Amino acid sequence: MPRVRRFLADTQASVLPLFAFTVVTVIAMMGAAVDYSRANATKAAFQAALDSTVLAMAEKASDTALGDLQTQAQSYFDALFSKYGAAPVTLDVSYTTANGSELKISGETTVKTQFMRLSGLGIDEIKVGGSATAHWGNTRMRVALALDNTGSMANNGKMTALKAAAKGLIDQLKAAAANDGDVYVAVIPFSKDVNVGPDNGNASWLKWADWNSANGTCSDTRYRTKTKCEANGKIWTVASSSDWNGCVTDRDQPYDTTNDPPTSIATRFPTEQYSSCPVALMPLSYDWTALKDRIEAMQPAGNTNTTIGLEWAWHSLSQGDPLNAPAEDANYQYKKVIIFLTDGVNTENRWTQTSSKIDERMQLACDNAKADGVTIYTVRVIDGNEQLLKYCASSSDKYYGISASNQLVDAFAKIGTNLTRLHLSR
């Protein structure tokens, strides 16, 4: 105790005042951090509410008086944001049609501080604000759904979940289209091959040499291919192309990874009578009922060749043969998107059953499509090459890893929300 009394009585270089000052400063800084953290959380909620409001009001802007639009926007925003405890917000709403249609909604509020106003810093509130803008009428969207239809999709309810998720996405995209043609969608089911439809049997962009060699009858039934038949001096009779089930396999390399038009033998698409041919693809359309019917018709069968699924999704977004995407109007800008889903690793293409070699073709196809201005979303359902799908996605936020089938509907809904926000800027 005597030592303590001497310590307290000693006024030379006392640390107590310094310690007290330090404690007060540290507490003030901690309080400020808490206040700013609350303000940042409020700002995030504020912006999310603005984004949702501008998207909801964009559907009404063209046929709603500005005053009524202001009232409806305010009510919609308040319902989303009122629980965050900030000061009341008065939104500023503007709508113009000078260059397409543009709706802009902005506002600001304040968040009362809890610590900084008591700490002597003199900061009683923090301002929070933001704006959201929706543009439409001068931008159109074209989306290709490349959907794995291989045999493994029969497991764990994956195909059932995929059908529900894809049809839900169709409904979202339909709702995003103010007019026919604002949004087009293509459905590209794939396995080892893609089915372009047997009604295209006379198309100039098909190559029949391999099919003709494998499908027919020999005058000597011991020989099942044209090569063996004729090598043994027998007569080969080619089957009618009307027997073709619609499947095509990979183009000659390097065209299996490009979007070159099919103007030569090397660039044409080889027909194949694949026994696990998926349901026929559907080119770009806004026949929403027919699109959902095609999705419902999908059945799981066959091996996995991701490259051909991505390639035909890319072809569906392009002008000219083979799928003749609708002509683009020079008065509009176009957003082209592929949503690519698979649940497995690559197992077979036209040349190999070595996964790594097929992966290499897929990477080249992804590189080429992205270089062509196509945005790629990838979805891995439980199984599959995560590294490859992350590589093919246009950015890290466009890759979705699904660990259970029941998560697929939510993943597609998030993609649909992102697509409807392609016109949204802050």
Secondary structure, DSSP 8 states (H G I E B T S, - for coil): -HHHHHHHH--TT-SHHHHHHHHHHHHHHHHHHHHHHHHHHHHHHHHHHHHHHHHHHHTTGGGS-HHHHHHHHHHHHHHHHGGG-------EEEEE-TTSEEEEEEEEEEEE-SSTTTTTS---EEEEEEEEEEEESSEEEEEEEEEE-SGGGGGGGHHHHHHHHHHHHHHHHHHH-SSTTSEEEEEEEESSSEE--GGGTT-TTEE-HHHHHHSEEESSTT--SHHHHHHTT--EEE--GGG--SEE---STTGGGS-----SGGGSEEB---TT-----EEEE--HHHHHHHHHT----S---HHHHHHHHHHHTSSSTTT------TTSEEEEEEEEEESS-----SS---HHHHHHHHHHHHHHHHHTT-EEEEEEESSS-HHHHHHHSSSGGGEEEESSGGGHHHHHHHHHHHHHTTTEE-
